[in-house]
């Protein structure tokens, strides 16, 4: 997956460890489709983020 660093943003995001925002929808789709990403000998599980999965009820 060749995603140039300037085309994504990684931020801390509770309750996940981090959130990755892609500028290109195709990059997002490719990474989610693969399900895992290996960076410097570390495996990361990739899941799509959905607002309704993180909604709180008052």
Buried (B, 14 or more C-beta within 10 A) or exposed (E): EEBEEEEBEEEEEEEEEEEBEBEEEEBBEBBEEEEEBEEEEEEEEBEEEEEEEEEEEE
